[in-house]
Amino acid sequence: MKKMFFLLFLFPAIVNAARLDCGMATIKNLYVQGERQDSGLHQNSVLLTLENDKSSACSNVTFAMMKNTEPAYGGIVSMTLSAYTTKSKIRVVVNSKNLGSDTYTIEWVNFQ
């Protein structure tokens, strides 16, 4: 019974570990990449870097990206382009799995 209680106690931490909330941050660079001859990780994606005003939870996040095959791709491109051109802060939340080169998949973005 004590083991079961301990596992239930840890469950919320495990669930929350799947995302990194970069908070309200300014986009430093914004790229939209097509197919690349070198088959790079970032091909066919929107890719962004954030200024140093991002939260400490994202200190290891160099690049946030979303592949153009994802249903939310158009909305993500539109919102990040708007934030970039107006220098507005945007909340960026990424999956906690590092894809390589300190690149993480965008789960969602939002304005406040």
C-alpha positions as CSV (number, residue, x, y, z in Angstrom):
1,M,0.0,0.0,0.0
2,K,2.8,2.4,0.8
3,K,4.4,1.8,-2.6
4,M,1.1,2.6,-4.3
5,F,0.8,5.9,-2.4
6,F,4.3,6.8,-3.3
7,L,3.6,6.2,-7.0
8,L,0.5,8.2,-6.9
9,F,2.4,11.0,-5.2
10,L,5.0,11.1,-8.1
11,F,2.4,10.8,-10.9
12,P,1.8,14.6,-11.3
13,A,5.6,15.2,-11.6
14,I,5.9,12.6,-14.3
15,V,3.0,14.0,-16.3
16,N,4.3,17.6,-16.1
17,A,7.8,16.5,-17.2
18,A,6.5,16.1,-20.8
19,R,6.6,19.9,-21.5
20,L,8.8,22.9,-21.0
21,D,7.1,26.2,-20.7
22,C,9.4,28.9,-22.0
23,G,7.1,31.6,-20.7
24,M,6.4,34.9,-22.5
25,A,9.5,35.6,-24.6
26,T,10.7,37.5,-27.6
27,I,11.6,35.7,-30.8
28,K,15.2,36.4,-31.8
29,N,15.3,34.6,-35.1
30,L,12.6,33.0,-37.2
31,Y,13.2,30.5,-40.1
32,V,10.9,28.6,-42.4
33,Q,13.0,25.8,-44.0
34,G,12.1,23.6,-46.9
35,E,13.6,20.3,-48.1
36,R,17.4,20.4,-47.7
37,Q,19.9,18.4,-49.6
38,D,21.7,17.5,-46.4
39,S,18.5,16.1,-44.9
40,G,19.1,18.2,-41.8
41,L,16.9,17.9,-38.7
42,H,15.3,21.3,-39.3
43,Q,14.1,20.7,-42.8
44,N,10.5,21.3,-43.7
45,S,9.9,23.2,-40.5
46,V,9.3,26.5,-38.8
47,L,12.2,27.1,-36.5
48,L,12.8,29.8,-34.0
49,T,15.2,31.0,-31.3
50,L,14.2,33.0,-28.3
51,E,15.9,36.0,-26.6
52,N,17.3,35.6,-23.1
53,D,13.9,36.7,-21.6
54,K,12.7,33.0,-21.9
55,S,12.1,31.2,-18.6
56,S,14.8,29.2,-16.9
57,A,12.9,26.0,-17.7
58,C,14.0,26.5,-21.3
59,S,17.7,27.3,-20.6
60,N,18.7,24.3,-22.8
61,V,16.4,25.1,-25.6
62,T,18.4,26.6,-28.5
63,F,15.8,25.9,-31.2
64,A,12.0,25.4,-31.1
65,M,10.5,23.9,-34.2
66,M,7.4,22.4,-35.8
67,K,7.4,20.2,-38.9
68,N,5.1,21.4,-41.8
69,T,3.2,18.1,-41.6
70,E,1.6,19.0,-38.3
71,P,-2.0,20.2,-38.3
72,A,-1.2,23.4,-36.3
73,Y,1.8,24.3,-38.6
74,G,0.0,27.2,-40.4
75,G,-1.3,28.7,-37.1
76,I,2.2,28.4,-35.5
77,V,3.8,30.1,-38.5
78,S,1.2,32.9,-38.5
79,M,1.4,33.6,-34.8
80,T,5.3,33.4,-34.6
81,L,5.6,35.7,-37.7
82,S,3.3,38.2,-36.1
83,A,5.2,38.1,-32.8
84,Y,8.5,38.4,-34.6
85,T,7.6,41.3,-36.9
86,T,6.0,43.3,-34.0
87,K,8.6,42.3,-31.4
88,S,5.8,41.2,-29.2
89,K,6.2,38.6,-26.5
90,I,4.7,35.2,-27.2
91,R,4.4,32.2,-24.9
92,V,6.2,29.1,-26.3
93,V,5.7,25.6,-24.9
94,V,7.8,22.8,-26.2
95,N,8.0,19.0,-25.7
96,S,10.7,18.1,-23.2
97,K,12.3,15.6,-25.6
98,N,15.6,16.9,-27.1
99,L,15.6,16.0,-30.8
100,G,19.3,16.8,-31.1
101,S,21.2,20.1,-31.4
102,D,19.2,21.4,-28.5
103,T,16.1,21.4,-30.7
104,Y,12.7,20.8,-29.2
105,T,9.2,20.4,-30.8
106,I,6.7,23.3,-30.3
107,E,3.6,22.0,-28.7
108,W,1.8,25.4,-28.6
109,V,2.2,29.1,-28.6
110,N,-0.1,31.9,-27.3
111,F,-0.4,35.6,-26.8
112,Q,-1.6,37.1,-23.5
